[in-house]
Amino acid sequence: MTIQIDAGAVLSTKPLRLELARRGAGFTQDELAKVIEVSRSTVRRAETGAAETKRPLLAAWAMATGVSAKWLETGIAPTDDGGGDSSARPKGFEPLTF
């Protein structure tokens, strides 16, 4: 599943961004909880806004779902012009495709 977010777009709430990232990566709440080694209730509470999400949880969530931790935290999408957190790895370090 692919979710297209326009560069510079801001999604209003952190819980919504967390849920979108999880769904976009194809995880159920149970699956994500296992991958990032937290309880399912932690995932559910983060996605409903019932608990504040700390940076270590955001970092794990971002790594597991393939999105920017800064985007999860702030809602500001990386830009295509090289500004902000536009790339997870520097140019030239893209994985090989055959």
GIVEN-V568353 format. One record per helix or strand of 3 or more residues. SS is the DSSP state (H for helix, E for strand). FROM is the first residue (numbers start at 1). LEN is the number of residues. Records with the same first field share a line. If there is no record, write none. Layout:
SS=FROM-LEN, FROM-LEN
This chain:
H=14-11, 29-8, 40-9, 55-11, 69-6
